[in-house]
Amino acid sequence: MSRPRDGDLSPAVWLPRNTLARSYIGQHRDNEAVTAFLATEANDLEWIVHRAGISSDGPSRGSLRRSARTFSVATFRDCADYSYRTVTDRAAVHTADFSRYG
């Protein structure tokens, strides 16, 4: 539920972040500060931020793919698989994307 770099949250994400997930607001702000730092101070490095929605441990529910706009709440296993695949994807460098099933 962290805001994308230089962007805004959609109303569908903003509302739960500021109501149901309000107790995690410090974590969201930390995540946003890290992304801002990477974009401004570490642009000479290769970096990727996975803005994952993680629900629980459990069996795979499918394959996640990068998405700039929509997200899926996924299992730890699927997020780990996505992260592993993303570090080898040259097109993912300097991104801070969601992931979704698709």
C-alpha positions as CSV (number, residue, x, y, z in Angstrom):
1,M,0.0,0.0,0.0
2,S,3.0,2.3,-0.5
3,R,2.6,5.2,-2.9
4,P,4.6,4.9,-6.1
5,R,7.4,7.3,-6.7
6,D,6.1,10.7,-7.8
7,G,2.6,9.2,-8.0
8,D,-0.6,8.9,-6.0
9,L,-2.6,5.9,-4.7
10,S,-5.8,5.0,-6.4
11,P,-8.9,5.5,-4.2
12,A,-9.2,1.7,-4.0
13,V,-5.8,1.5,-2.3
14,W,-5.9,4.9,-0.5
15,L,-9.0,4.0,1.5
16,P,-7.8,0.7,3.0
17,R,-4.4,2.2,3.7
18,N,-5.8,5.0,5.7
19,T,-8.5,3.0,7.5
20,L,-7.8,-0.8,7.8
21,A,-4.0,-0.5,7.5
22,R,-3.6,2.8,9.4
23,S,-1.4,1.1,12.0
24,Y,1.2,0.3,9.3
25,I,1.4,4.0,8.1
26,G,5.0,4.3,9.4
27,Q,6.0,1.2,7.3
28,H,4.4,2.7,4.2
29,R,6.2,6.0,4.7
30,D,9.5,4.2,5.2
31,N,8.9,2.3,2.0
32,E,8.1,5.5,0.2
33,A,11.3,7.1,1.6
34,V,13.4,4.2,0.4
35,T,12.0,4.4,-3.1
36,A,12.6,8.2,-3.2
37,F,16.1,7.7,-2.0
38,L,16.8,5.0,-4.7
39,A,15.4,7.2,-7.4
40,T,17.4,10.3,-6.5
41,E,20.6,9.1,-4.8
42,A,21.1,5.6,-6.2
43,N,20.2,6.1,-9.8
44,D,23.7,4.8,-10.8
45,L,22.8,1.4,-9.3
46,E,20.5,-1.2,-10.5
47,W,17.5,-1.5,-8.1
48,I,14.0,-2.9,-8.1
49,V,11.3,-2.4,-5.6
50,H,8.5,-5.0,-5.4
51,R,5.4,-3.3,-3.9
52,A,4.0,-6.7,-2.9
53,G,0.6,-7.4,-1.3
54,I,1.4,-10.4,0.8
55,S,-1.4,-12.4,2.4
56,S,-0.1,-15.6,3.9
57,D,1.9,-18.7,3.5
58,G,0.3,-21.4,1.4
59,P,0.4,-23.1,-2.0
60,S,0.9,-21.1,-5.1
61,R,-2.1,-19.4,-6.7
62,G,-0.4,-18.8,-10.0
63,S,2.2,-16.6,-11.5
64,L,2.6,-12.9,-10.7
65,R,3.6,-10.3,-13.3
66,R,4.6,-6.7,-13.1
67,S,1.9,-4.0,-13.1
68,A,2.2,-0.3,-12.7
69,R,-1.5,0.1,-11.8
70,T,-3.1,-2.9,-10.2
71,F,-2.1,-5.4,-7.6
72,S,-3.0,-8.8,-6.3
73,V,-2.7,-10.0,-2.7
74,A,-0.4,-13.0,-3.1
75,T,1.1,-15.8,-1.1
76,F,4.7,-15.6,0.2
77,R,5.7,-18.3,-2.3
78,D,4.3,-16.4,-5.3
79,C,6.0,-13.2,-4.2
80,A,9.3,-15.0,-3.7
81,D,9.0,-16.5,-7.2
82,Y,8.1,-13.1,-8.7
83,S,11.0,-11.4,-7.0
84,Y,13.4,-14.1,-8.2
85,R,12.3,-13.7,-11.8
86,T,12.3,-9.9,-11.6
87,V,16.0,-9.6,-10.6
88,T,16.9,-11.2,-14.0
89,D,14.6,-9.0,-16.0
90,R,16.6,-6.1,-17.4
91,A,13.4,-4.1,-18.1
92,A,12.6,-4.1,-14.4
93,V,15.6,-2.0,-13.4
94,H,14.7,1.3,-11.8
95,T,11.1,0.3,-11.2
96,A,8.8,0.3,-8.2
97,D,5.9,-1.8,-9.5
98,F,3.0,-3.8,-8.1
99,S,2.5,-7.4,-9.0
100,R,-0.7,-9.1,-10.0
101,Y,-1.9,-12.5,-11.1
102,G,-2.5,-12.7,-14.7
